[in-house]
Amino acid sequence: MKKLFLGTVAAAAVMVGPAVAADMRAPAMKAPPMAAGYNWTGCYIGIQGGGAWQSVKNSFSNSGAPPFTAESDQDGSGGVVGGHLGCNLQTGHWVWGIEGDGEWASIKGDDGGVGGDTNEFKVRWMASVRGRIGVSWDRTLFYATGGVAFIGAQSNVLNAPTESISDTLTGWTVGAGIEHAFAPNFTARIEYRFSDFGTNDFVFPVNSYTERHDVQIHAVRVGLTYKWGGPVIAKY
């Protein structure tokens, strides 16, 4: 029996030994690499342009004091073109940022001469400083934005005696947009913003009356942006 047992053990060792050695020589299996996601962190600069529509309620006073008499609105439309710059910070799917922009504008409308004089309201430039908050879906960002806005406004009397008064108006702006990264450092966007500049008086000394304008602007813009990015985010 003892010889039979020893012979069995020896035979098993001969059969198992090569298999164990082969297993020891086999390379270890590596974990699959982690997928890389787009990272919105970083600062950027870009160009933008689009169309804008002004809603300008209009009234006048010969004394410059109430009561003001309502006139026809000076609604109108035009184009804007300019640039933007800002910085983003991404935490998970959330993207936080701050952005400023400035544009040349050609937006104007007049009251059609209702009431006697033909009065025109024109926007010559626009600018803003805003916060941004968004949710990223890899290379696509859905965001909301809001902050302070400025316009270079001009109120004109078009008939004789012609007269033009310019002023910088300050208001607030809110909006939303979609931005997509189509290359590692380039994104494209489309954005809508509404801006309100409140009620503003423009005094015409030659014509001896005051025009009061309540100004709101809607604008749709498209933009192209170059971003100095942060590190790639690993997806587990």
MOTAMO-V857758 format. One line per field, one symbol per residue. phi: phi as a letter, one per 40 degrees, with the letter a starting at -180 (. if undefined). psi: psi as a letter, one per 30 degrees, with the letter a starting at -180 (. if undefined). burial: b if it has 24 or more other ideal C-beta (glycine too) atoms within 12 Angstrom, else e. Layout:
phi->???
psi->???
burial->???
This chain:
phi->.dccccccccccccccdcccccccccccccccccccbcbccibaaabaaibbbbbbcbaaaccgbdccccbccbcaaibbaaaaaaabbbbgccbbababaaacbbbaabcggcghccbbbbbbabaabbcbbabcbfcbbbbbaaicbbbcbabbbcccccabbbacbbababaaabbbccadbbbbababbbbbbgbbbbcbcccgabcbbbbbbbabbbabbbbccccccccc
psi->eeeeeeeeeeeeeeeeeeeeeeeffkkkkkkkkkkklkkfklllkllllallkkjjkkllkffgllkkkklklhlalalkkblllaklkkjbfkkklkkllkkkliklllgggkfdljkkkkkfllllkllkklkkicgkkkllllaklkkjlkkkjflkkkkkkllkkkalklallkkkjflegklklkkkkkkkgakkkjkjeefhlkkkkjkkkkkklllkkkkjlalkkkk.
burial->eeeeeeeeeeeeeeeeeeeeeeeeeeeeeeeeeeeeebbbbbebbbbbbbbbbbbbbbbbeeeeeeeeeebbbbbbbbbbbbbbbbbbebeeeebbbbbbbbbebbbbbbbeeeeebbbbbbbbbbbbebbbbbebeebbbbbbbbbbbbbbbbbbbbeeeebebebebebbbbbbbbbbbeeeeebbbbbbbbbbbeebbbebeebebbbbbbbbbbbbbbbbbbbebeeeeeee
